[in-house]
Amino acid sequence: FEDNVRDLLFLFHEDHKAAAKWIVSLPTSNGIQELVDIICEVVISELFLLPSSAFRRIFYGLVCAELCQLSPKFFPPVLAKSITLVYEKLPTLDSQIVLT
């Protein structure tokens, strides 16, 4: 599933709305709610990919915003939890990573 999400990000890197729409419509056994954690992890990991993300960073933010609109019940809480975790881990990261 992670590879499918990543492939959709690469396929629709010029259209964040289409990327989010296709990601949300990926087939699952119990609906999108069971995979929101994985989707969030993939998008954030692509955003922070070193030495630089594959696409402009604004793209990943727009995809997250669109995912929040398409799945307002499930995606915003997971995204908030993920962003909070990133900020909590900042003091323990290598300073060269934090400064880039």
C-alpha positions as a LaTeX table, in Angstrom:
\begin{tabular}{lrrr}
\hline
Residue & $x$ (\AA) & $y$ (\AA) & $z$ (\AA) \\
\hline
Phe1 & 0.00 & 0.00 & 0.00 \\
Glu2 & 2.87 & 2.39 & 0.80 \\
Asp3 & 4.27 & 1.93 & $-2.68$ \\
Asn4 & 0.86 & 2.68 & $-4.19$ \\
Val5 & 0.62 & 5.95 & $-2.27$ \\
Arg6 & 4.17 & 6.90 & $-3.25$ \\
Asp7 & 3.47 & 6.03 & $-6.90$ \\
Leu8 & 0.36 & 8.23 & $-6.89$ \\
Leu9 & 2.37 & 11.13 & $-5.46$ \\
Phe10 & 4.88 & 10.76 & $-8.28$ \\
Leu11 & 2.23 & 10.25 & $-10.95$ \\
Phe12 & 0.18 & 13.29 & $-9.92$ \\
His13 & 2.99 & 15.55 & $-8.70$ \\
Glu14 & 1.59 & 18.44 & $-10.75$ \\
Asp15 & $-1.98$ & 18.08 & $-9.45$ \\
His16 & $-2.31$ & 17.78 & $-5.68$ \\
Lys17 & $-6.10$ & 17.45 & $-5.84$ \\
Ala18 & $-5.93$ & 14.48 & $-8.18$ \\
Ala19 & $-3.19$ & 12.89 & $-6.07$ \\
Ala20 & $-5.29$ & 13.16 & $-2.91$ \\
Lys21 & $-8.44$ & 11.97 & $-4.68$ \\
Trp22 & $-6.70$ & 8.86 & $-6.00$ \\
Ile23 & $-5.02$ & 8.16 & $-2.67$ \\
Val24 & $-8.35$ & 8.28 & $-0.84$ \\
Ser25 & $-9.94$ & 6.04 & $-3.46$ \\
Leu26 & $-7.36$ & 3.25 & $-3.18$ \\
Pro27 & $-9.16$ & $-0.03$ & $-2.56$ \\
Thr28 & $-9.14$ & $-1.26$ & 1.03 \\
Ser29 & $-11.02$ & $-3.95$ & 2.87 \\
Asn30 & $-12.56$ & $-1.66$ & 5.52 \\
Gly31 & $-12.33$ & 1.80 & 3.97 \\
Ile32 & $-9.81$ & 4.58 & 4.19 \\
Gln33 & $-9.84$ & 4.90 & 7.98 \\
Glu34 & $-7.66$ & 1.82 & 8.43 \\
Leu35 & $-4.91$ & 3.24 & 6.22 \\
Val36 & $-4.79$ & 6.90 & 7.22 \\
Asp37 & $-1.69$ & 6.34 & 9.38 \\
Ile38 & 0.16 & 4.78 & 6.47 \\
Ile39 & $-0.89$ & 7.54 & 4.06 \\
Cys40 & 0.26 & 10.23 & 6.49 \\
Glu41 & 3.56 & 8.44 & 7.10 \\
Val42 & 4.30 & 8.18 & 3.38 \\
Val43 & 3.46 & 11.82 & 2.61 \\
Ile44 & 5.51 & 13.15 & 5.54 \\
Ser45 & 8.44 & 10.84 & 4.80 \\
Glu46 & 8.47 & 12.03 & 1.19 \\
Leu47 & 8.37 & 15.64 & 2.40 \\
Phe48 & 11.42 & 15.15 & 4.63 \\
Leu49 & 13.33 & 12.92 & 2.23 \\
Leu50 & 17.05 & 13.72 & 2.30 \\
Pro51 & 18.93 & 15.39 & 0.76 \\
Ser52 & 15.76 & 16.98 & $-0.64$ \\
Ser53 & 12.22 & 15.96 & $-1.42$ \\
Ala54 & 11.41 & 14.86 & $-4.95$ \\
Phe55 & 8.99 & 17.74 & $-5.54$ \\
Arg56 & 8.46 & 21.22 & $-4.15$ \\
Arg57 & 7.57 & 21.02 & $-0.47$ \\
Ile58 & 4.38 & 22.98 & $-0.99$ \\
Phe59 & 3.04 & 20.02 & $-2.98$ \\
Tyr60 & 3.09 & 17.77 & 0.07 \\
Gly61 & 1.37 & 20.39 & 2.20 \\
Leu62 & $-1.33$ & 20.82 & $-0.43$ \\
Val63 & $-1.83$ & 17.06 & $-0.62$ \\
Cys64 & $-2.26$ & 16.95 & 3.16 \\
Ala65 & $-4.74$ & 19.83 & 3.04 \\
Glu66 & $-6.72$ & 18.11 & 0.30 \\
Leu67 & $-6.69$ & 14.81 & 2.20 \\
Cys68 & $-8.10$ & 16.66 & 5.20 \\
Gln69 & $-10.92$ & 18.00 & 3.03 \\
Leu70 & $-11.65$ & 14.64 & 1.43 \\
Ser71 & $-11.52$ & 12.68 & 4.67 \\
Pro72 & $-12.29$ & 15.21 & 7.45 \\
Lys73 & $-13.26$ & 12.57 & 9.99 \\
Phe74 & $-10.06$ & 10.53 & 9.79 \\
Phe75 & $-7.12$ & 12.42 & 8.30 \\
Pro76 & $-6.85$ & 15.66 & 10.36 \\
Pro77 & $-6.37$ & 13.93 & 13.75 \\
Val78 & $-3.68$ & 11.63 & 12.34 \\
Leu79 & $-1.92$ & 14.51 & 10.60 \\
Ala80 & $-1.98$ & 16.58 & 13.78 \\
Lys81 & $-0.54$ & 13.66 & 15.76 \\
Ser82 & 2.20 & 13.15 & 13.17 \\
Ile83 & 3.21 & 16.82 & 13.03 \\
Thr84 & 3.26 & 16.99 & 16.84 \\
Leu85 & 5.55 & 13.96 & 16.91 \\
Val86 & 7.93 & 15.57 & 14.40 \\
Tyr87 & 8.18 & 18.71 & 16.53 \\
Glu88 & 8.70 & 16.67 & 19.70 \\
Lys89 & 11.60 & 14.85 & 18.05 \\
Leu90 & 13.34 & 18.01 & 16.77 \\
Pro91 & 15.69 & 18.35 & 19.77 \\
Thr92 & 17.00 & 14.82 & 19.22 \\
Leu93 & 17.65 & 15.20 & 15.48 \\
Asp94 & 21.06 & 15.79 & 13.99 \\
Ser95 & 21.55 & 19.58 & 13.74 \\
Gln96 & 22.50 & 19.35 & 10.06 \\
Ile97 & 19.15 & 17.74 & 9.32 \\
Val98 & 17.23 & 20.37 & 11.30 \\
Leu99 & 19.02 & 23.26 & 9.55 \\
Thr100 & 18.40 & 22.07 & 5.99 \\
\hline
\end{tabular}
